[in-house]
Amino acid sequence: MKRLDLNSQSMSSVIADTVAVLKAGGLVVYPTETTYGLGVDATNPVAVNKLLKYKSRRQGKPLSIAVSNPQMAEKFVAINHQAQAIYSSLLPGPVTIVSKGLGKVAPGVESEFGSLGVRWSSFPLVTNILEAFGQPITATSANASGKARPYSIDRLLDRLSTHQKSLIGLVLDAGKLPKNPPSTVIDTTLSTPVVMRAGGTKIDVKQNIVTESENETKQLAGKIVLKHLNDLTNTGLVIGLDGELGTGKTIFAKGVAQFLQINQPITSPTYTYINQYNFSRHQTQGTFYHIDAWKVDQPELTQKLEIESLLKPNNVLVIEWFDQLSDYLEPIINTKGVELVRIAVSDDGLANSKRIFKIL
């Protein structure tokens, strides 16, 4: 592992050394406007596999790429009107824009949805390296999965194993970075932009999300679970759905099951109240509970369902007609520290399979 002090090196030599390591399939730790990042050639499968070994236990989370300008981004993602507006107003800067991938990066970089996050950094060194390299590099934080975000190289190296250190080809040390929040992540692949992670950049994106089809509804469900994946494993996750009959609540539940890689048919639990499905997704094993509270109109029946006992790490509860039992259940959810996402679903007179999901 070679370590360069950026305060004592010329920019030209730093760029030359970095490009040489990237071309050789090596791993580079580099500074950004948010934190220290980890870069490899995003089109090189061997380099990407090396990065994934370094990160470990990502549980299917996608990577992002850093580009030097929108023209480079267009070679790897389809930039729609939503994305164009964000590129124009917020980039370069600490924002990751998720678009439909074009399949031009190495396996493991695009998400399981076929989408790809793009970072156009405002940190000049990153842009200079990318311009010299001519290819995108990965844009993920340099910490191992589950570890603190790295703002200094010494702190980063202290938290790495000997094996992880051996995977690094080059470290670009800019000293201690300001403790800025991570980039804001905006998914532009649906009909409405969705903020997947709220970083330091405040985005005025309405959380009234319109889906154009049942497939989009399922994709939205999966992306909401992905957004709360850490909550799922740490505390458990409850998604409370409210809306009239036929507005897509069960379709949403099917999308959750699809994301969790459950192959069993998902049927409405209207008469059974609770349907249970075990899942194994990457390194996470847990249980998906699909609950229909339409007929639950008495506190005694709510207690008999023993939903409280299901509120555990690695359990996902999707509760249709959540409002029926919210007065009883919501305080319990809050006391246990389980993450609750409440969503109002409607068709609002929209044609065919269009639905509106309002995240409360």
Secondary structure, DSSP 8 states (H G I E B T S, - for coil): -EEEETTSS-HHHHHHHHHHHHHTT-EEEEE-SSSEEEE-BTT-HHHHHHHHHHH---TT---EEE-SSHHHHTTTEE--HHHHHHHHHH-SSSEEEEEEE-S-S-TTTS-TTSEEEEE--S-HHHHHHHHHH-S-EE-EESS-TTS---SSHHHHHHTS-HHHHHHEEEEEE--S-------EEEE-SSSS-EEEE--SS-----SEEEESSHHHHHHHHHHHHHHTHHHHHHT-EEEEEE--TTSSHHHHHHHHHHHTT--S-----TTTSEEEEEEEETTEEEEEEEEE-TT--SHHHHHHTTGGGG--TTEEEEEETGGGTHHHHHHHHHHHT-EEEEEEEE-TT-STT-EEEEE-
